[in-house]
Amino acid sequence: MRLLVMTALCLVIAHASAQSVTVAPTDTIQSIVSAQKGKRVTLRLRSGQELTGTLRESTDRLVVLAELAGREFFEAVIPIEAVEAVIVRAKP
């Protein structure tokens, strides 16, 4: 339930901006992540840590973030179940 609330909050924030994010009743964190492929996103993890980078690829189990903020020469592989929220930055 907490995951659903956090996702909805992030989507409301994203919706209020210039970049629109839409969801369907069947969407999951995995489908939202997949839709952001190639875009710069911030993933909030269950640990509370946030990782920002370019979403290079995702599967039903893993997410790969490239060009990590503050760690430009590194990539991160994150289990999809560790992702609590997807934050999409709005372009002014």
PyMOL Python script that loads the backbone (N, CA, C, O; Angstrom):
from pymol import cmd

cmd.read_pdbstr("""\
ATOM      1  N   MET A   1       0.815  -1.185   0.000  1.00  0.00           N
ATOM      2  CA  MET A   1       0.000   0.000   0.000  1.00  0.00           C
ATOM      3  C   MET A   1       0.869   1.263   0.000  1.00  0.00           C
ATOM      4  O   MET A   1       0.591   2.233  -0.705  1.00  0.00           O
ATOM      5  N   ARG A   2       1.940   1.217   0.823  1.00  0.00           N
ATOM      6  CA  ARG A   2       2.852   2.359   0.893  1.00  0.00           C
ATOM      7  C   ARG A   2       3.482   2.628  -0.462  1.00  0.00           C
ATOM      8  O   ARG A   2       3.653   3.780  -0.862  1.00  0.00           O
ATOM      9  N   LEU A   3       3.826   1.557  -1.162  1.00  0.00           N
ATOM     10  CA  LEU A   3       4.416   1.677  -2.493  1.00  0.00           C
ATOM     11  C   LEU A   3       3.443   2.351  -3.450  1.00  0.00           C
ATOM     12  O   LEU A   3       3.849   3.197  -4.248  1.00  0.00           O
ATOM     13  N   LEU A   4       2.178   1.992  -3.383  1.00  0.00           N
ATOM     14  CA  LEU A   4       1.158   2.581  -4.232  1.00  0.00           C
ATOM     15  C   LEU A   4       0.991   4.071  -3.940  1.00  0.00           C
ATOM     16  O   LEU A   4       0.855   4.876  -4.862  1.00  0.00           O
ATOM     17  N   VAL A   5       1.002   4.435  -2.666  1.00  0.00           N
ATOM     18  CA  VAL A   5       0.858   5.836  -2.283  1.00  0.00           C
ATOM     19  C   VAL A   5       2.055   6.657  -2.766  1.00  0.00           C
ATOM     20  O   VAL A   5       1.882   7.753  -3.298  1.00  0.00           O
ATOM     21  N   MET A   6       3.276   6.126  -2.583  1.00  0.00           N
ATOM     22  CA  MET A   6       4.477   6.833  -3.025  1.00  0.00           C
ATOM     23  C   MET A   6       4.482   6.997  -4.548  1.00  0.00           C
ATOM     24  O   MET A   6       4.835   8.058  -5.062  1.00  0.00           O
ATOM     25  N   THR A   7       4.094   5.957  -5.250  1.00  0.00           N
ATOM     26  CA  THR A   7       4.041   6.027  -6.711  1.00  0.00           C
ATOM     27  C   THR A   7       3.018   7.062  -7.157  1.00  0.00           C
ATOM     28  O   THR A   7       3.284   7.855  -8.060  1.00  0.00           O
ATOM     29  N   ALA A   8       1.852   7.054  -6.527  1.00  0.00           N
ATOM     30  CA  ALA A   8       0.811   8.018  -6.877  1.00  0.00           C
ATOM     31  C   ALA A   8       1.277   9.444  -6.602  1.00  0.00           C
ATOM     32  O   ALA A   8       1.013  10.348  -7.394  1.00  0.00           O
ATOM     33  N   LEU A   9       1.964   9.646  -5.489  1.00  0.00           N
ATOM     34  CA  LEU A   9       2.478  10.971  -5.151  1.00  0.00           C
ATOM     35  C   LEU A   9       3.487  11.445  -6.201  1.00  0.00           C
ATOM     36  O   LEU A   9       3.432  12.593  -6.642  1.00  0.00           O
ATOM     37  N   CYS A  10       4.384  10.585  -6.589  1.00  0.00           N
ATOM     38  CA  CYS A  10       5.367  10.946  -7.616  1.00  0.00           C
ATOM     39  C   CYS A  10       4.691  11.250  -8.940  1.00  0.00           C
ATOM     40  O   CYS A  10       5.091  12.168  -9.655  1.00  0.00           O
ATOM     41  N   LEU A  11       3.684  10.490  -9.258  1.00  0.00           N
ATOM     42  CA  LEU A  11       2.981  10.716 -10.519  1.00  0.00           C
ATOM     43  C   LEU A  11       2.186  12.015 -10.494  1.00  0.00           C
ATOM     44  O   LEU A  11       2.083  12.694 -11.516  1.00  0.00           O
ATOM     45  N   VAL A  12       1.623  12.370  -9.343  1.00  0.00           N
ATOM     46  CA  VAL A  12       0.908  13.643  -9.222  1.00  0.00           C
ATOM     47  C   VAL A  12       1.884  14.799  -9.397  1.00  0.00           C
ATOM     48  O   VAL A  12       1.588  15.772 -10.090  1.00  0.00           O
ATOM     49  N   ILE A  13       3.034  14.689  -8.772  1.00  0.00           N
ATOM     50  CA  ILE A  13       4.058  15.728  -8.920  1.00  0.00           C
ATOM     51  C   ILE A  13       4.478  15.835 -10.381  1.00  0.00           C
ATOM     52  O   ILE A  13       4.587  16.937 -10.920  1.00  0.00           O
ATOM     53  N   ALA A  14       4.711  14.706 -11.015  1.00  0.00           N
ATOM     54  CA  ALA A  14       5.122  14.710 -12.421  1.00  0.00           C
ATOM     55  C   ALA A  14       4.006  15.251 -13.310  1.00  0.00           C
ATOM     56  O   ALA A  14       4.276  15.943 -14.291  1.00  0.00           O
ATOM     57  N   HIS A  15       2.757  14.940 -12.972  1.00  0.00           N
ATOM     58  CA  HIS A  15       1.633  15.400 -13.776  1.00  0.00           C
ATOM     59  C   HIS A  15       1.478  16.924 -13.708  1.00  0.00           C
ATOM     60  O   HIS A  15       1.063  17.549 -14.684  1.00  0.00           O
ATOM     61  N   ALA A  16       1.804  17.510 -12.585  1.00  0.00           N
ATOM     62  CA  ALA A  16       1.671  18.953 -12.419  1.00  0.00           C
ATOM     63  C   ALA A  16       2.732  19.706 -13.211  1.00  0.00           C
ATOM     64  O   ALA A  16       2.649  20.926 -13.351  1.00  0.00           O
ATOM     65  N   SER A  17       3.703  19.010 -13.716  1.00  0.00           N
ATOM     66  CA  SER A  17       4.783  19.643 -14.462  1.00  0.00           C
ATOM     67  C   SER A  17       4.528  19.542 -15.960  1.00  0.00           C
ATOM     68  O   SER A  17       3.488  19.050 -16.399  1.00  0.00           O
ATOM     69  N   ALA A  18       5.491  20.016 -16.725  1.00  0.00           N
ATOM     70  CA  ALA A  18       5.364  20.027 -18.178  1.00  0.00           C
ATOM     71  C   ALA A  18       5.381  18.622 -18.770  1.00  0.00           C
ATOM     72  O   ALA A  18       4.773  18.384 -19.814  1.00  0.00           O
ATOM     73  N   GLN A  19       6.070  17.692 -18.118  1.00  0.00           N
ATOM     74  CA  GLN A  19       6.158  16.332 -18.624  1.00  0.00           C
ATOM     75  C   GLN A  19       5.046  15.507 -17.992  1.00  0.00           C
ATOM     76  O   GLN A  19       4.952  15.414 -16.768  1.00  0.00           O
ATOM     77  N   SER A  20       4.224  14.923 -18.810  1.00  0.00           N
ATOM     78  CA  SER A  20       3.073  14.185 -18.311  1.00  0.00           C
ATOM     79  C   SER A  20       3.386  12.697 -18.182  1.00  0.00           C
ATOM     80  O   SER A  20       3.950  12.094 -19.096  1.00  0.00           O
ATOM     81  N   VAL A  21       3.023  12.116 -17.059  1.00  0.00           N
ATOM     82  CA  VAL A  21       3.132  10.681 -16.838  1.00  0.00           C
ATOM     83  C   VAL A  21       1.719  10.161 -16.659  1.00  0.00           C
ATOM     84  O   VAL A  21       0.942  10.705 -15.874  1.00  0.00           O
ATOM     85  N   THR A  22       1.396   9.126 -17.375  1.00  0.00           N
ATOM     86  CA  THR A  22       0.064   8.550 -17.239  1.00  0.00           C
ATOM     87  C   THR A  22       0.187   7.114 -16.731  1.00  0.00           C
ATOM     88  O   THR A  22       1.185   6.434 -16.971  1.00  0.00           O
ATOM     89  N   VAL A  23      -0.833   6.681 -16.038  1.00  0.00           N
ATOM     90  CA  VAL A  23      -0.860   5.310 -15.526  1.00  0.00           C
ATOM     91  C   VAL A  23      -2.187   4.668 -15.878  1.00  0.00           C
ATOM     92  O   VAL A  23      -3.206   5.335 -16.059  1.00  0.00           O
ATOM     93  N   ALA A  24      -2.138   3.369 -15.967  1.00  0.00           N
ATOM     94  CA  ALA A  24      -3.328   2.567 -16.207  1.00  0.00           C
ATOM     95  C   ALA A  24      -3.555   1.687 -14.977  1.00  0.00           C
ATOM     96  O   ALA A  24      -2.628   1.474 -14.195  1.00  0.00           O
ATOM     97  N   PRO A  25      -4.749   1.183 -14.799  1.00  0.00           N
ATOM     98  CA  PRO A  25      -5.027   0.351 -13.626  1.00  0.00           C
ATOM     99  C   PRO A  25      -4.123  -0.880 -13.514  1.00  0.00           C
ATOM    100  O   PRO A  25      -3.915  -1.395 -12.415  1.00  0.00           O
ATOM    101  N   THR A  26      -3.599  -1.344 -14.616  1.00  0.00           N
ATOM    102  CA  THR A  26      -2.747  -2.541 -14.590  1.00  0.00           C
ATOM    103  C   THR A  26      -1.257  -2.223 -14.458  1.00  0.00           C
ATOM    104  O   THR A  26      -0.442  -3.145 -14.413  1.00  0.00           O
ATOM    105  N   ASP A  27      -0.880  -0.946 -14.397  1.00  0.00           N
ATOM    106  CA  ASP A  27       0.529  -0.570 -14.306  1.00  0.00           C
ATOM    107  C   ASP A  27       1.157  -1.013 -12.992  1.00  0.00           C
ATOM    108  O   ASP A  27       0.490  -1.120 -11.963  1.00  0.00           O
ATOM    109  N   THR A  28       2.441  -1.264 -13.057  1.00  0.00           N
ATOM    110  CA  THR A  28       3.247  -1.613 -11.891  1.00  0.00           C
ATOM    111  C   THR A  28       4.476  -0.720 -11.891  1.00  0.00           C
ATOM    112  O   THR A  28       4.710   0.017 -12.848  1.00  0.00           O
ATOM    113  N   ILE A  29       5.255  -0.783 -10.831  1.00  0.00           N
ATOM    114  CA  ILE A  29       6.511  -0.041 -10.803  1.00  0.00           C
ATOM    115  C   ILE A  29       7.362  -0.463 -11.997  1.00  0.00           C
ATOM    116  O   ILE A  29       7.995   0.379 -12.634  1.00  0.00           O
ATOM    117  N   GLN A  30       7.382  -1.738 -12.301  1.00  0.00           N
ATOM    118  CA  GLN A  30       8.183  -2.238 -13.416  1.00  0.00           C
ATOM    119  C   GLN A  30       7.735  -1.630 -14.734  1.00  0.00           C
ATOM    120  O   GLN A  30       8.579  -1.261 -15.549  1.00  0.00           O
ATOM    121  N   SER A  31       6.446  -1.515 -14.967  1.00  0.00           N
ATOM    122  CA  SER A  31       5.970  -0.945 -16.232  1.00  0.00           C
ATOM    123  C   SER A  31       6.231   0.554 -16.299  1.00  0.00           C
ATOM    124  O   SER A  31       6.513   1.085 -17.373  1.00  0.00           O
ATOM    125  N   ILE A  32       6.139   1.242 -15.163  1.00  0.00           N
ATOM    126  CA  ILE A  32       6.453   2.678 -15.120  1.00  0.00           C
ATOM    127  C   ILE A  32       7.937   2.886 -15.392  1.00  0.00           C
ATOM    128  O   ILE A  32       8.314   3.777 -16.154  1.00  0.00           O
ATOM    129  N   VAL A  33       8.779   2.066 -14.772  1.00  0.00           N
ATOM    130  CA  VAL A  33      10.228   2.154 -14.999  1.00  0.00           C
ATOM    131  C   VAL A  33      10.541   1.896 -16.470  1.00  0.00           C
ATOM    132  O   VAL A  33      11.313   2.638 -17.077  1.00  0.00           O
ATOM    133  N   SER A  34       9.961   0.868 -17.038  1.00  0.00           N
ATOM    134  CA  SER A  34      10.219   0.527 -18.446  1.00  0.00           C
ATOM    135  C   SER A  34       9.841   1.664 -19.385  1.00  0.00           C
ATOM    136  O   SER A  34      10.512   1.882 -20.393  1.00  0.00           O
ATOM    137  N   ALA A  35       8.782   2.385 -19.069  1.00  0.00           N
ATOM    138  CA  ALA A  35       8.325   3.488 -19.913  1.00  0.00           C
ATOM    139  C   ALA A  35       9.299   4.668 -19.896  1.00  0.00           C
ATOM    140  O   ALA A  35       9.237   5.533 -20.769  1.00  0.00           O
ATOM    141  N   GLN A  36      10.193   4.708 -18.912  1.00  0.00           N
ATOM    142  CA  GLN A  36      11.142   5.815 -18.789  1.00  0.00           C
ATOM    143  C   GLN A  36      12.493   5.496 -19.437  1.00  0.00           C
ATOM    144  O   GLN A  36      13.447   6.255 -19.263  1.00  0.00           O
ATOM    145  N   LYS A  37      12.589   4.413 -20.164  1.00  0.00           N
ATOM    146  CA  LYS A  37      13.861   3.992 -20.772  1.00  0.00           C
ATOM    147  C   LYS A  37      14.472   5.131 -21.601  1.00  0.00           C
ATOM    148  O   LYS A  37      13.803   5.748 -22.431  1.00  0.00           O
ATOM    149  N   GLY A  38      15.759   5.389 -21.353  1.00  0.00           N
ATOM    150  CA  GLY A  38      16.480   6.435 -22.066  1.00  0.00           C
ATOM    151  C   GLY A  38      16.349   7.809 -21.440  1.00  0.00           C
ATOM    152  O   GLY A  38      17.006   8.751 -21.881  1.00  0.00           O
ATOM    153  N   LYS A  39      15.512   7.941 -20.419  1.00  0.00           N
ATOM    154  CA  LYS A  39      15.295   9.242 -19.772  1.00  0.00           C
ATOM    155  C   LYS A  39      16.047   9.310 -18.446  1.00  0.00           C
ATOM    156  O   LYS A  39      16.408   8.285 -17.866  1.00  0.00           O
ATOM    157  N   ARG A  40      16.271  10.511 -17.989  1.00  0.00           N
ATOM    158  CA  ARG A  40      16.918  10.741 -16.697  1.00  0.00           C
ATOM    159  C   ARG A  40      15.846  10.670 -15.613  1.00  0.00           C
ATOM    160  O   ARG A  40      14.852  11.394 -15.660  1.00  0.00           O
ATOM    161  N   VAL A  41      16.058   9.799 -14.646  1.00  0.00           N
ATOM    162  CA  VAL A  41      15.091   9.593 -13.567  1.00  0.00           C
ATOM    163  C   VAL A  41      15.816   9.489 -12.232  1.00  0.00           C
ATOM    164  O   VAL A  41      17.026   9.271 -12.173  1.00  0.00           O
ATOM    165  N   THR A  42      15.050   9.649 -11.178  1.00  0.00           N
ATOM    166  CA  THR A  42      15.534   9.365  -9.831  1.00  0.00           C
ATOM    167  C   THR A  42      14.700   8.207  -9.305  1.00  0.00           C
ATOM    168  O   THR A  42      13.470   8.238  -9.358  1.00  0.00           O
ATOM    169  N   LEU A  43      15.373   7.199  -8.803  1.00  0.00           N
ATOM    170  CA  LEU A  43      14.682   6.067  -8.193  1.00  0.00           C
ATOM    171  C   LEU A  43      14.875   6.164  -6.683  1.00  0.00           C
ATOM    172  O   LEU A  43      16.001   6.207  -6.186  1.00  0.00           O
ATOM    173  N   ARG A  44      13.759   6.198  -5.968  1.00  0.00           N
ATOM    174  CA  ARG A  44      13.831   6.166  -4.506  1.00  0.00           C
ATOM    175  C   ARG A  44      13.729   4.698  -4.103  1.00  0.00           C
ATOM    176  O   ARG A  44      12.785   4.000  -4.471  1.00  0.00           O
ATOM    177  N   LEU A  45      14.712   4.254  -3.349  1.00  0.00           N
ATOM    178  CA  LEU A  45      14.759   2.857  -2.942  1.00  0.00           C
ATOM    179  C   LEU A  45      14.119   2.674  -1.573  1.00  0.00           C
ATOM    180  O   LEU A  45      13.947   3.640  -0.829  1.00  0.00           O
ATOM    181  N   ARG A  46      13.774   1.461  -1.247  1.00  0.00           N
ATOM    182  CA  ARG A  46      13.155   1.174   0.053  1.00  0.00           C
ATOM    183  C   ARG A  46      14.048   1.583   1.214  1.00  0.00           C
ATOM    184  O   ARG A  46      13.559   1.879   2.304  1.00  0.00           O
ATOM    185  N   SER A  47      15.349   1.600   0.983  1.00  0.00           N
ATOM    186  CA  SER A  47      16.299   2.007   2.026  1.00  0.00           C
ATOM    187  C   SER A  47      16.240   3.509   2.292  1.00  0.00           C
ATOM    188  O   SER A  47      16.795   3.989   3.281  1.00  0.00           O
ATOM    189  N   GLY A  48      15.563   4.255   1.406  1.00  0.00           N
ATOM    190  CA  GLY A  48      15.500   5.710   1.526  1.00  0.00           C
ATOM    191  C   GLY A  48      16.499   6.407   0.627  1.00  0.00           C
ATOM    192  O   GLY A  48      16.399   7.614   0.407  1.00  0.00           O
ATOM    193  N   GLN A  49      17.456   5.668   0.107  1.00  0.00           N
ATOM    194  CA  GLN A  49      18.460   6.236  -0.792  1.00  0.00           C
ATOM    195  C   GLN A  49      17.818   6.575  -2.129  1.00  0.00           C
ATOM    196  O   GLN A  49      16.905   5.886  -2.584  1.00  0.00           O
ATOM    197  N   GLU A  50      18.305   7.644  -2.755  1.00  0.00           N
ATOM    198  CA  GLU A  50      17.841   8.017  -4.092  1.00  0.00           C
ATOM    199  C   GLU A  50      19.013   7.948  -5.048  1.00  0.00           C
ATOM    200  O   GLU A  50      20.098   8.451  -4.754  1.00  0.00           O
ATOM    201  N   LEU A  51      18.792   7.324  -6.193  1.00  0.00           N
ATOM    202  CA  LEU A  51      19.795   7.244  -7.246  1.00  0.00           C
ATOM    203  C   LEU A  51      19.240   7.929  -8.482  1.00  0.00           C
ATOM    204  O   LEU A  51      18.131   7.628  -8.924  1.00  0.00           O
ATOM    205  N   THR A  52      20.017   8.850  -9.036  1.00  0.00           N
ATOM    206  CA  THR A  52      19.610   9.562 -10.242  1.00  0.00           C
ATOM    207  C   THR A  52      20.544   9.168 -11.367  1.00  0.00           C
ATOM    208  O   THR A  52      21.763   9.135 -11.196  1.00  0.00           O
ATOM    209  N   GLY A  53      19.968   8.870 -12.514  1.00  0.00           N
ATOM    210  CA  GLY A  53      20.760   8.509 -13.681  1.00  0.00           C
ATOM    211  C   GLY A  53      19.873   8.309 -14.882  1.00  0.00           C
ATOM    212  O   GLY A  53      18.662   8.526 -14.824  1.00  0.00           O
ATOM    213  N   THR A  54      20.482   7.896 -15.966  1.00  0.00           N
ATOM    214  CA  THR A  54      19.741   7.603 -17.187  1.00  0.00           C
ATOM    215  C   THR A  54      19.329   6.140 -17.156  1.00  0.00           C
ATOM    216  O   THR A  54      20.167   5.254 -16.988  1.00  0.00           O
ATOM    217  N   LEU A  55      18.044   5.892 -17.319  1.00  0.00           N
ATOM    218  CA  LEU A  55      17.544   4.528 -17.280  1.00  0.00           C
ATOM    219  C   LEU A  55      17.942   3.822 -18.574  1.00  0.00           C
ATOM    220  O   LEU A  55      17.354   4.055 -19.630  1.00  0.00           O
ATOM    221  N   ARG A  56      18.933   2.973 -18.476  1.00  0.00           N
ATOM    222  CA  ARG A  56      19.458   2.304 -19.663  1.00  0.00           C
ATOM    223  C   ARG A  56      18.617   1.104 -20.061  1.00  0.00           C
ATOM    224  O   ARG A  56      18.296   0.929 -21.237  1.00  0.00           O
ATOM    225  N   GLU A  57      18.261   0.280 -19.094  1.00  0.00           N
ATOM    226  CA  GLU A  57      17.398  -0.861 -19.402  1.00  0.00           C
ATOM    227  C   GLU A  57      16.731  -1.377 -18.146  1.00  0.00           C
ATOM    228  O   GLU A  57      17.153  -1.088 -17.026  1.00  0.00           O
ATOM    229  N   SER A  58      15.673  -2.153 -18.360  1.00  0.00           N
ATOM    230  CA  SER A  58      14.977  -2.769 -17.229  1.00  0.00           C
ATOM    231  C   SER A  58      14.374  -4.086 -17.672  1.00  0.00           C
ATOM    232  O   SER A  58      13.986  -4.265 -18.826  1.00  0.00           O
ATOM    233  N   THR A  59      14.307  -4.992 -16.730  1.00  0.00           N
ATOM    234  CA  THR A  59      13.642  -6.275 -16.944  1.00  0.00           C
ATOM    235  C   THR A  59      12.602  -6.421 -15.850  1.00  0.00           C
ATOM    236  O   THR A  59      12.368  -5.485 -15.085  1.00  0.00           O
ATOM    237  N   ASP A  60      11.979  -7.582 -15.770  1.00  0.00           N
ATOM    238  CA  ASP A  60      11.004  -7.787 -14.707  1.00  0.00           C
ATOM    239  C   ASP A  60      11.666  -7.946 -13.342  1.00  0.00           C
ATOM    240  O   ASP A  60      10.978  -7.977 -12.322  1.00  0.00           O
ATOM    241  N   ARG A  61      13.013  -8.048 -13.311  1.00  0.00           N
ATOM    242  CA  ARG A  61      13.724  -8.206 -12.042  1.00  0.00           C
ATOM    243  C   ARG A  61      14.746  -7.120 -11.735  1.00  0.00           C
ATOM    244  O   ARG A  61      15.023  -6.842 -10.568  1.00  0.00           O
ATOM    245  N   LEU A  62      15.315  -6.498 -12.780  1.00  0.00           N
ATOM    246  CA  LEU A  62      16.418  -5.561 -12.568  1.00  0.00           C
ATOM    247  C   LEU A  62      16.247  -4.272 -13.359  1.00  0.00           C
ATOM    248  O   LEU A  62      15.579  -4.236 -14.392  1.00  0.00           O
ATOM    249  N   VAL A  63      16.875  -3.206 -12.841  1.00  0.00           N
ATOM    250  CA  VAL A  63      16.921  -1.910 -13.505  1.00  0.00           C
ATOM    251  C   VAL A  63      18.392  -1.517 -13.605  1.00  0.00           C
ATOM    252  O   VAL A  63      19.146  -1.697 -12.649  1.00  0.00           O
ATOM    253  N   VAL A  64      18.810  -0.979 -14.762  1.00  0.00           N
ATOM    254  CA  VAL A  64      20.181  -0.493 -14.926  1.00  0.00           C
ATOM    255  C   VAL A  64      20.131   1.019 -15.117  1.00  0.00           C
ATOM    256  O   VAL A  64      19.513   1.520 -16.057  1.00  0.00           O
ATOM    257  N   LEU A  65      20.799   1.743 -14.201  1.00  0.00           N
ATOM    258  CA  LEU A  65      20.937   3.186 -14.311  1.00  0.00           C
ATOM    259  C   LEU A  65      22.369   3.495 -14.731  1.00  0.00           C
ATOM    260  O   LEU A  65      23.323   3.013 -14.120  1.00  0.00           O
ATOM    261  N   ALA A  66      22.508   4.300 -15.776  1.00  0.00           N
ATOM    262  CA  ALA A  66      23.825   4.722 -16.257  1.00  0.00           C
ATOM    263  C   ALA A  66      24.005   6.199 -15.940  1.00  0.00           C
ATOM    264  O   ALA A  66      23.045   6.886 -15.591  1.00  0.00           O
ATOM    265  N   GLU A  67      25.232   6.683 -16.062  1.00  0.00           N
ATOM    266  CA  GLU A  67      25.535   8.101 -15.841  1.00  0.00           C
ATOM    267  C   GLU A  67      24.973   8.585 -14.505  1.00  0.00           C
ATOM    268  O   GLU A  67      24.250   9.579 -14.447  1.00  0.00           O
ATOM    269  N   LEU A  68      25.311   7.881 -13.454  1.00  0.00           N
ATOM    270  CA  LEU A  68      24.813   8.231 -12.125  1.00  0.00           C
ATOM    271  C   LEU A  68      25.271   9.625 -11.718  1.00  0.00           C
ATOM    272  O   LEU A  68      26.424  10.001 -11.931  1.00  0.00           O
ATOM    273  N   ALA A  69      24.368  10.371 -11.139  1.00  0.00           N
ATOM    274  CA  ALA A  69      24.691  11.717 -10.657  1.00  0.00           C
ATOM    275  C   ALA A  69      25.758  11.615  -9.573  1.00  0.00           C
ATOM    276  O   ALA A  69      25.604  10.872  -8.603  1.00  0.00           O
ATOM    277  N   GLY A  70      26.836  12.367  -9.747  1.00  0.00           N
ATOM    278  CA  GLY A  70      27.926  12.340  -8.791  1.00  0.00           C
ATOM    279  C   GLY A  70      28.873  11.169  -8.967  1.00  0.00           C
ATOM    280  O   GLY A  70      29.900  11.086  -8.293  1.00  0.00           O
ATOM    281  N   ARG A  71      28.527  10.264  -9.873  1.00  0.00           N
ATOM    282  CA  ARG A  71      29.342   9.070 -10.141  1.00  0.00           C
ATOM    283  C   ARG A  71      29.281   8.767 -11.638  1.00  0.00           C
ATOM    284  O   ARG A  71      28.909   7.665 -12.042  1.00  0.00           O
ATOM    285  N   GLU A  72      29.642   9.737 -12.441  1.00  0.00           N
ATOM    286  CA  GLU A  72      29.433   9.677 -13.887  1.00  0.00           C
ATOM    287  C   GLU A  72      30.059   8.458 -14.574  1.00  0.00           C
ATOM    288  O   GLU A  72      29.604   8.060 -15.646  1.00  0.00           O
ATOM    289  N   PHE A  73      31.082   7.870 -13.983  1.00  0.00           N
ATOM    290  CA  PHE A  73      31.736   6.737 -14.621  1.00  0.00           C
ATOM    291  C   PHE A  73      31.248   5.398 -14.094  1.00  0.00           C
ATOM    292  O   PHE A  73      31.888   4.367 -14.301  1.00  0.00           O
ATOM    293  N   PHE A  74      30.114   5.422 -13.412  1.00  0.00           N
ATOM    294  CA  PHE A  74      29.584   4.207 -12.813  1.00  0.00           C
ATOM    295  C   PHE A  74      28.156   3.945 -13.292  1.00  0.00           C
ATOM    296  O   PHE A  74      27.460   4.847 -13.761  1.00  0.00           O
ATOM    297  N   GLU A  75      27.745   2.694 -13.161  1.00  0.00           N
ATOM    298  CA  GLU A  75      26.372   2.288 -13.428  1.00  0.00           C
ATOM    299  C   GLU A  75      25.868   1.530 -12.217  1.00  0.00           C
ATOM    300  O   GLU A  75      26.661   1.008 -11.433  1.00  0.00           O
ATOM    301  N   ALA A  76      24.565   1.465 -12.060  1.00  0.00           N
ATOM    302  CA  ALA A  76      23.979   0.735 -10.939  1.00  0.00           C
ATOM    303  C   ALA A  76      22.984  -0.290 -11.464  1.00  0.00           C
ATOM    304  O   ALA A  76      22.213  -0.008 -12.381  1.00  0.00           O
ATOM    305  N   VAL A  77      23.007  -1.460 -10.885  1.00  0.00           N
ATOM    306  CA  VAL A  77      22.017  -2.499 -11.165  1.00  0.00           C
ATOM    307  C   VAL A  77      21.189  -2.646  -9.894  1.00  0.00           C
ATOM    308  O   VAL A  77      21.715  -2.965  -8.828  1.00  0.00           O
ATOM    309  N   ILE A  78      19.889  -2.408 -10.023  1.00  0.00           N
ATOM    310  CA  ILE A  78      19.001  -2.337  -8.862  1.00  0.00           C
ATOM    311  C   ILE A  78      17.890  -3.371  -9.013  1.00  0.00           C
ATOM    312  O   ILE A  78      17.270  -3.452 -10.073  1.00  0.00           O
ATOM    313  N   PRO A  79      17.631  -4.152  -7.986  1.00  0.00           N
ATOM    314  CA  PRO A  79      16.482  -5.068  -8.049  1.00  0.00           C
ATOM    315  C   PRO A  79      15.184  -4.269  -8.114  1.00  0.00           C
ATOM    316  O   PRO A  79      15.009  -3.312  -7.360  1.00  0.00           O
ATOM    317  N   ILE A  80      14.288  -4.645  -8.995  1.00  0.00           N
ATOM    318  CA  ILE A  80      13.041  -3.898  -9.187  1.00  0.00           C
ATOM    319  C   ILE A  80      12.229  -3.846  -7.897  1.00  0.00           C
ATOM    320  O   ILE A  80      11.532  -2.860  -7.655  1.00  0.00           O
ATOM    321  N   GLU A  81      12.303  -4.884  -7.064  1.00  0.00           N
ATOM    322  CA  GLU A  81      11.530  -4.876  -5.811  1.00  0.00           C
ATOM    323  C   GLU A  81      12.085  -3.881  -4.791  1.00  0.00           C
ATOM    324  O   GLU A  81      11.416  -3.582  -3.802  1.00  0.00           O
ATOM    325  N   ALA A  82      13.296  -3.363  -5.015  1.00  0.00           N
ATOM    326  CA  ALA A  82      13.872  -2.360  -4.125  1.00  0.00           C
ATOM    327  C   ALA A  82      13.415  -0.948  -4.470  1.00  0.00           C
ATOM    328  O   ALA A  82      13.643  -0.017  -3.698  1.00  0.00           O
ATOM    329  N   VAL A  83      12.767  -0.780  -5.633  1.00  0.00           N
ATOM    330  CA  VAL A  83      12.331   0.547  -6.070  1.00  0.00           C
ATOM    331  C   VAL A  83      10.998   0.886  -5.419  1.00  0.00           C
ATOM    332  O   VAL A  83      10.004   0.180  -5.593  1.00  0.00           O
ATOM    333  N   GLU A  84      10.998   1.982  -4.667  1.00  0.00           N
ATOM    334  CA  GLU A  84       9.783   2.425  -3.984  1.00  0.00           C
ATOM    335  C   GLU A  84       9.033   3.471  -4.793  1.00  0.00           C
ATOM    336  O   GLU A  84       7.803   3.518  -4.766  1.00  0.00           O
ATOM    337  N   ALA A  85       9.773   4.312  -5.517  1.00  0.00           N
ATOM    338  CA  ALA A  85       9.133   5.369  -6.299  1.00  0.00           C
ATOM    339  C   ALA A  85      10.014   5.740  -7.484  1.00  0.00           C
ATOM    340  O   ALA A  85      11.238   5.622  -7.432  1.00  0.00           O
ATOM    341  N   VAL A  86       9.367   6.190  -8.547  1.00  0.00           N
ATOM    342  CA  VAL A  86      10.048   6.681  -9.744  1.00  0.00           C
ATOM    343  C   VAL A  86       9.769   8.168  -9.828  1.00  0.00           C
ATOM    344  O   VAL A  86       8.616   8.585  -9.937  1.00  0.00           O
ATOM    345  N   ILE A  87      10.820   8.965  -9.779  1.00  0.00           N
ATOM    346  CA  ILE A  87      10.672  10.420  -9.815  1.00  0.00           C
ATOM    347  C   ILE A  87      11.202  10.912 -11.153  1.00  0.00           C
ATOM    348  O   ILE A  87      12.367  10.706 -11.492  1.00  0.00           O
ATOM    349  N   VAL A  88      10.330  11.563 -11.901  1.00  0.00           N
ATOM    350  CA  VAL A  88      10.693  12.075 -13.229  1.00  0.00           C
ATOM    351  C   VAL A  88      10.794  13.579 -13.136  1.00  0.00           C
ATOM    352  O   VAL A  88       9.847  14.249 -12.725  1.00  0.00           O
ATOM    353  N   ARG A  89      11.929  14.106 -13.512  1.00  0.00           N
ATOM    354  CA  ARG A  89      12.131  15.546 -13.437  1.00  0.00           C
ATOM    355  C   ARG A  89      11.386  16.241 -14.576  1.00  0.00           C
ATOM    356  O   ARG A  89      11.448  15.822 -15.732  1.00  0.00           O
ATOM    357  N   ALA A  90      10.690  17.297 -14.222  1.00  0.00           N
ATOM    358  CA  ALA A  90       9.935  18.066 -15.216  1.00  0.00           C
ATOM    359  C   ALA A  90      10.865  19.073 -15.874  1.00  0.00           C
ATOM    360  O   ALA A  90      11.722  19.667 -15.221  1.00  0.00           O
ATOM    361  N   LYS A  91      10.683  19.253 -17.161  1.00  0.00           N
ATOM    362  CA  LYS A  91      11.449  20.263 -17.878  1.00  0.00           C
ATOM    363  C   LYS A  91      10.692  21.562 -17.849  1.00  0.00           C
ATOM    364  O   LYS A  91       9.509  21.586 -18.186  1.00  0.00           O
ATOM    365  N   PRO A  92      11.349  22.675 -17.447  1.00  0.00           N
ATOM    366  CA  PRO A  92      10.652  23.961 -17.367  1.00  0.00           C
ATOM    367  C   PRO A  92      10.287  24.503 -18.735  1.00  0.00           C
ATOM    368  O   PRO A  92       9.696  25.577 -18.836  1.00  0.00           O
TER     369      PRO A  92
END
""", "prot")
cmd.dss("prot")
cmd.show_as("cartoon", "prot")
cmd.util.cbc("prot")
cmd.orient("prot")
